[in-house]
Amino acid sequence: MKATIVFIILLFITLPINAKSIKVCIDHYPPFQMLSPKPSGENISAINLLAKILKREITYVEGDSFDYCIKLLEVGQVDILAGLNDNPQRHEFAYLLPYSKKQAGEFFAWAGKRGDVISSELVLNGQFIMQSNSLSNLHFGISKKGDLLLSKTDILKIDQAFQKGLFSDAILLFKKSHPNLYLNEVN
C-alpha cells in the first residue's frame, strides 16, 4: 500500500516535467501565422516540427503584433518566436536558430561537455556561439530569459533537421496545401 502511494506521488511529481510545454508567441500575419480556427501557417509548421523534435507540447500566446511578441521574447515571458531576421540587437536577448535551407553558414559552435545544458552563462563564457552568415532569412528566436533550456543533444537534433531540410519541407507542405494564400504557383 505504501509503495503504491509513493508511486502515485512520484508519478504526479514527474508528469509536469515530462509534459513541459514551449511557450510560443504568435500574431496574425498570413501566410506565416494565422490564429483561427487554430494556429497555422508557415512559421507554425516549422514550430510544430521543432516541438516534435524536442518532444514538447506547444502553448500559444496570442500577441497583438509582432513587436509585442518580440518584447515578450526579450523579457522571457515566451520561450520561442519564429520569423526573426538575424540582427545584432536580437542576439542580446535571443539565441537565433535558422530554419530555412536558404540560409548559409555555420549553424553553431560548441565547446561544452556532453549533456551540458545551453544557458546564457555558457554563451557569456564563450562556450556556445550561434552564427549565420545570412541576415535576410528567418530564424527561431529562443529567449535567453525564458524557461526553455536546450541540451547539446537538443541542438544537434535541431541542426540535423535543419541540415536535412525538414523545416523547409514542412513549410513547403503547408504552402502546397494552402495554394489560395499564394499568388504564384508553389513548386
N, C-alpha and C positions, 0 to 999 in steps of 0.2 A: 504493500500500500504506500509506504513512504517513497519507495523507488518510483512509483507511478506519479506521485505528486511532484517529486523533484524533476522527473522527465517533462511533465506538463509545464512547470515553471520555466525550465530551460528552453523549451520549445517557444514559449511566448517571449522570452528574453531575446532569442536569436532571430525570430521572424522579422522584426523591423530591419535588422542588419541585412538579411538576405533579400528583403523586398525594397531596399533603398531605391528611391526614385531620383531621377535627374530633373531639376527644375529648369525649364526652358521658356524664355520669354518669346512670344510671337505677337506680331501686329498684322493687320490685314493689308497685304501688299501682293496681289496676284501678279504673276503666277507663282511667285516664290513662297508665299504664305497666305492661306485663306482660312478664316476662322470657322466658318459654318458650311455645312451642317456639323462637320467635325474637322479638326485641323488637317489640312492637306496642302500640297504644293511641292515645288522643287526642294526647298530647304527642309521641309517636313519629311520628305522621302529620305534625305540624307541623315536627318536626325533620327528617324526610325531605325535606319541601319546602324547608326552609331550606338543607339540604345541596345539593339540586339547583340552587337559585338561585345558591349560591356556587360550584358546580361542585367540590365536595369530597366525599370519602368520609367515612363515619362510623365511628369506633371507639368502641364502647360500653364503658364502665367500670361494672361492677356494684357498686352500693353497698348496704350493709346497711339503710340507712334514708335518708330524705330529708335529715335533719340531717347525716348523714355526707357526702352528695352536696354539700350547701351548704358544708361545711368544705373539700372538695376544690376547689370553685369558688373559694372565698375564698383559698386558698393557690396557685392556679394549676395544680393537677395535672390539672384538666379545663378545657376551653375553654367549654363551654356546659352549662347546666342549664335545663330547661324546667319551667314550672309555678310560677314565682316570683310572689308578690304584690309589689307595689311598696311598699317602706318605706324610710325614710332610712338604716337600718343597712346595707341591701343595696347602696345606692349607694356605700358606702365601698369595696366590693370587686368590684362588677359594674356593667356597663352594662346597663340593662333595656330590652328591645325588646318592645313589645306584639305579640301575635299573634292577638288576638280582636277581631272587629268590634264587640263590645260596648264596647270601650274608646274613650273620647272624649279629645280633647285633642291637643296638638301632639306630633308624633312625634319630631322632632329639630330642632335649630338648628345651622347650620354656618357657620363664618366662616373656614375654611381655604382653601387653594388647590386647584385641580383636581388630582386624583391623589394628594393627601396621604393618608397612612395615619392612621387614628384610633388614637391611643395615649393612655396615661394622661397623658403630658406635654401633649398638646393639651387634654385635659379640665382638667388643673390650671391651664392658662393661659387657661381660659375660652373656648377656640375651638370646643369641641364640647360640646353640652349635650343630654341626653335628658330628655324630660319626658313625663308622662302625668297627666291630671287625675284618673284613676281609681285608687283604692287597692285595689280588690277584684277586679281581673281578672288573668289570667295573662300572664306575660312570659317571654321567653328571658332568662336571665342570662348575659352574656358576661364571663368573668373578665378583670379588669384586669391580672392577673399571668400569664395563660395565653399559649399560643403563637399563638393566632388573632388576627391583625391585620386589621381591616376597612378597606378603602379607602372613599372617599366614594362611589364607584360601587357598591360592595357595599351600603352603607347605603341608597342610593337604590333599588336593586333590591329590597331587603327592604321598604322603605317602600311601593313600588309594589304589591308582593304583598299587603301589609297593607291598603292603601287599596282594592284590588280585592276584598278578602275571600277571597283564595286560601287563607290559613291556616285560616280558618273553614270554607271549603268542604272542605278536606282532613279536618278534624275531623268535619264532618257526614257525609262519605262513610264514615269509619270507623264512626261511630255507626249509620248505616244498614246497614252490612254486618255489624254485631255486635249485633243487637237483643236478644240474650239477656243482654247486660251491663247493660241498662237496664230499669228498672221501668215507665217511661212510654213511650208511643209516640213515636218520633222523627219529626219533620216532614220 
